[in-house]
Amino acid sequence: MTRKIRVVMARLGLDSHWRGSIMVARALRDAGMEVIYVGNQDPETIAETALQEDADVVGLSSLSGNHMELAPRVVNALRSKGGGHRTVILGGTVPPPDVPRLKEAGIAEVFGPGTPLERIVRYVSACFPQNPR
């Protein structure tokens, strides 16, 4: 028996936009994943939580324009603590020119507003094919 995919979901910094992150968390949960929702956190706390929870995926949400600074800090914090193998995804209002730079910084995928929830579920599931959905 394989274990469920574990996802830590967080909003970056003081972002007060919660609806999208809650909807994604519920979709992942309904798809059979174990979701730990931590709300607003700083990058270092998100990384530490992901390590403590043995998360496979870190889902970040940003609608306040802080994604270029805070999302790479999560990746760097994970790497510095030996957790750089975790998949980090980002959702929110990210201008298209920022996406390649975020991917270079270690963000695996970026999902913009209006992305179908099933697409996010399929992406996360595909990262871990040994955990059939």
Secondary structure, DSSP 4 states (H G I P E B T S, - for coil): -PPPPEEEEEEETT----HHHHHHHHHHHHTT-EEEEEEEE-HHHHHHHHHHTT-SEEEEEE-SS-HHHHHHHHHHHHHHTT-TTSEEEEEE---TTHHHHHHHTT--EEE-TT--HHHHHHHHHHH-TTS--
